[in-house]
Structure formats: structure tokens, C-alpha cells
Amino acid sequence: MTNMNRREVIGMLAAAPLAAAFRWTPESVREASARAREALARGISYEPKQFTPHEWDTVRLLVDLIIPKDERSGSATEAGVPEFMDFMLGDDADLQTPVRGGLAWLDHECADRYGKTFVVCTTAERSAVLDAVAWPAKAKPEHAAGVAFFNRFRDLTASGFFSSRIGVQDLRYIGNTFVSEWKGCPPEALAKLGVTY
């Protein structure tokens, strides 16, 4: 954890409007997803370029809390979401402050409550902190910075996951497949649309 105090973290978050800082284009999402797949395919330990080692540990833990492994698909880390985020932060410098500042906010909140960083907290302690910021309508006003960070981080996690091979399989998306013989639109679909050809 860095030696930043709460005031510096809040200042960092306020300095970059969070709504604008998390805009990304479909092209950058595709490129980051492809780079994450490439890094995973190499099978070597990935070295983050935008995150400190402590931030990297926090990102890896947090994305798996947001999208854990289940009976349907793998976890966010298995899908390459941390690598995706690292590429996105390198591609869009405006993401640096809100993401890294939000990770610092998370550690400061845990330090205030439990005297330790998010990664070191117990499962119950992590849940309590995340429950305080995961539901904007229920969050206390003093957690506004945490709510903004967590909602955007969750969006970035979902973007990384659902643009990955694991995420596409989780959606059970059947597009982009070869059809050897096209027999036209099914009659029931034509009837529903009220069209003929």
C-alpha cells in the first residue's frame, strides 16, 4: 500500500470525472481482449505494466469476487480480465487515476475499518466493504467515491469477461459459426415478424 492518505485518494477520484474516465471504444475493448487472450495463451506469468504488485493482487481478487467461477464458466481471472484491465489502462491514460485511486480508496476503507488492506481482510470483512458500495441506492453519502469506483470497476470487469472466450461461451452465443447450407429464415420467425420472401 502506498503512503497516500484518504484526502489524497478522494482528491484523485475527484480530479478525474469518473463518468467520463471510463469511456472506451469497441475497438479498444476488442484489442485489449485479444491481447489478454494472447498473454494467457503464452502460458507464462503475466507481468502487469500499469499496476503495482499490490494493486495487481487487489485487481485479481476483486474481479473474481465480481465474477467468480461457477458451474457454467470460469472466473474473471481465468478469462484474462486482469490482463484486459492492464491493457485498457495502458490504452486509455484517463483510466489510470480512477482505477488506481479507487483501489487505494478500497485499501484505505479497509484500513479504517479493520487495520489492514483489502487483500489481507477476511472474506466477511471484504463483503462488508463491498456491500457498502455495491448498491448505490443503499450506500451512505460518505461512500460516494467508493460507489463510483466500484460501479465503474464492475463495468470494466464485465466488459473484459464478456469479450473473452470464456465470457462468450458463458453467454452461449452461437453467432460467428459456419452454416454449410442456408435454408432461409425459420417459418415461425417469419410469421412472428409478419414478413414473407
C-alpha positions in Angstrom: 0.0 0.0 0.0 1.3 3.5 -0.8 1.6 6.3 1.7 -1.3 8.2 0.3 -3.9 9.4 2.8 -7.6 9.4 2.4 -7.7 13.1 1.4 -5.2 12.4 -1.5 -7.3 9.4 -2.6 -10.5 11.4 -2.6 -8.7 14.2 -4.4 -7.5 11.8 -7.1 -11.0 10.5 -7.6 -12.5 14.0 -7.8 -9.8 15.2 -10.2 -11.0 12.9 -13.0 -14.7 12.8 -13.6 -15.5 9.1 -13.3 -18.3 9.1 -15.8 -16.0 10.4 -18.5 -13.0 8.4 -17.4 -14.5 5.1 -18.2 -15.4 5.6 -21.8 -13.9 3.1 -24.1 -14.4 2.3 -27.7 -15.4 -1.1 -29.1 -12.1 -1.2 -30.9 -10.1 -0.7 -27.7 -12.1 -3.4 -26.0 -11.5 -5.9 -28.8 -7.8 -5.1 -28.9 -7.4 -5.4 -25.1 -9.4 -8.7 -25.2 -7.2 -10.0 -28.0 -4.0 -9.0 -26.1 -5.3 -10.7 -22.9 -6.1 -13.9 -24.8 -2.6 -13.8 -26.3 -1.0 -13.3 -22.9 -3.0 -16.2 -21.5 -2.2 -18.4 -24.5 1.5 -18.0 -23.9 1.1 -19.6 -20.6 3.8 -17.6 -18.9 3.3 -15.5 -15.9 2.0 -12.1 -16.9 3.8 -9.0 -15.7 1.4 -6.0 -15.3 2.6 -2.8 -16.9 0.1 -0.4 -15.3 -0.4 -1.8 -11.8 2.0 -2.2 -8.9 2.3 -5.7 -7.5 -0.1 -4.9 -4.6 -2.6 -3.3 -7.0 -2.3 -6.4 -9.2 -3.1 -8.7 -6.3 -6.1 -6.5 -5.4 -7.4 -6.4 -9.0 -7.1 -10.2 -9.3 -9.0 -10.7 -6.1 -11.7 -8.1 -6.8 -12.5 -9.3 -10.3 -13.0 -12.8 -9.0 -15.3 -11.5 -6.3 -17.3 -9.8 -9.1 -17.4 -12.8 -11.4 -16.4 -16.0 -9.6 -16.0 -19.4 -11.2 -19.3 -21.3 -11.2 -20.8 -24.4 -12.7 -21.3 -22.6 -16.0 -18.0 -20.9 -16.6 -14.6 -19.9 -15.3 -13.7 -16.9 -13.2 -12.8 -13.4 -14.3 -9.1 -14.2 -13.8 -9.4 -17.4 -15.9 -11.0 -15.2 -18.6 -8.0 -12.8 -18.5 -9.8 -9.9 -17.1 -6.9 -8.5 -15.0 -4.7 -8.6 -18.2 -7.5 -6.9 -20.1 -7.7 -4.1 -17.5 -3.9 -3.7 -17.6 -4.1 -3.2 -21.4 -7.0 -0.9 -21.1 -5.2 1.3 -18.6 -2.2 1.4 -21.0 -4.5 2.3 -23.9 -6.5 5.0 -22.1 -4.5 7.1 -19.7 -7.7 8.6 -18.3 -8.4 5.3 -16.6 -5.3 5.4 -14.5 -6.5 7.8 -11.9 -10.0 6.5 -11.2 -9.0 2.8 -11.2 -5.8 3.1 -9.2 -7.3 5.8 -7.0 -10.3 3.5 -6.4 -8.0 0.6 -5.5 -6.3 3.0 -3.0 -9.7 4.0 -1.6 -10.6 0.4 -1.1 -7.4 -0.2 0.9 -7.9 2.9 2.9 -11.5 1.9 3.7 -10.3 -1.5 4.9 -7.5 0.1 6.9 -10.0 2.4 8.6 -12.4 -0.4 9.4 -10.0 -3.3 10.1 -6.4 -2.0 10.2 -5.4 -4.0 7.0 -5.5 -3.9 3.3 -8.4 -5.3 1.2 -6.3 -8.3 0.1 -5.4 -9.3 3.7 -9.0 -8.9 5.0 -11.2 -11.9 5.7 -14.0 -12.9 3.3 -16.6 -11.4 5.7 -14.6 -8.1 6.0 -14.3 -7.8 2.2 -18.0 -8.5 1.8 -18.9 -5.8 4.3 -16.8 -3.2 2.5 -18.2 -4.2 -0.9 -21.8 -4.4 0.3 -21.4 -0.7 1.5 -20.6 0.4 -2.1 -22.1 -2.2 -4.4 -25.7 -0.9 -4.2 -25.8 2.8 -5.0 -29.4 3.4 -3.7 -28.4 1.9 -0.3 -25.0 3.5 0.0 -24.2 6.2 2.6 -23.2 9.6 1.1 -19.7 9.3 2.6 -19.2 6.2 0.4 -19.9 8.1 -2.8 -16.3 7.8 -4.1 -16.3 4.1 -3.4 -19.7 3.6 -5.1 -18.4 5.4 -8.2 -15.2 3.4 -8.3 -16.9 0.0 -7.7 -19.7 0.5 -10.3 -17.2 1.5 -12.9 -14.8 -1.3 -11.9 -17.6 -3.8 -12.1 -18.5 -2.5 -15.7 -14.8 -2.8 -16.7 -14.8 -6.4 -15.3 -17.9 -7.3 -17.2 -16.5 -5.8 -20.4 -13.3 -7.8 -20.0 -15.1 -11.0 -19.1 -17.9 -11.0 -21.8 -15.4 -10.1 -24.5 -13.3 -13.1 -23.6 -13.6 -16.6 -25.0 -14.9 -17.8 -21.6 -17.4 -15.0 -21.4 -18.7 -15.6 -25.0 -19.2 -19.3 -24.1 -20.9 -18.3 -20.9 -23.4 -16.2 -22.9 -23.9 -19.3 -25.1 -23.5 -17.0 -28.1 -24.0 -19.1 -31.3 -23.1 -16.4 -33.9 -19.8 -16.5 -35.9 -20.4 -20.1 -36.8 -20.2 -21.7 -40.2 -23.5 -22.8 -41.7 -23.0 -25.3 -44.5 -26.4 -24.9 -46.0 -28.7 -21.8 -45.5 -32.3 -22.8 -45.6 -33.6 -19.4 -45.0 -35.3 -17.8 -42.0 -37.4 -20.3 -40.0 -41.1 -20.0 -40.8 -42.1 -19.3 -37.2 -39.7 -16.3 -37.2 -41.1 -15.0 -40.5 -44.7 -15.4 -39.1 -43.7 -13.6 -35.9 -42.3 -10.7 -37.9 -45.2 -10.7 -40.4 -43.0 -11.0 -43.4 -42.5 -13.3 -46.3 -40.0 -13.8 -49.1 
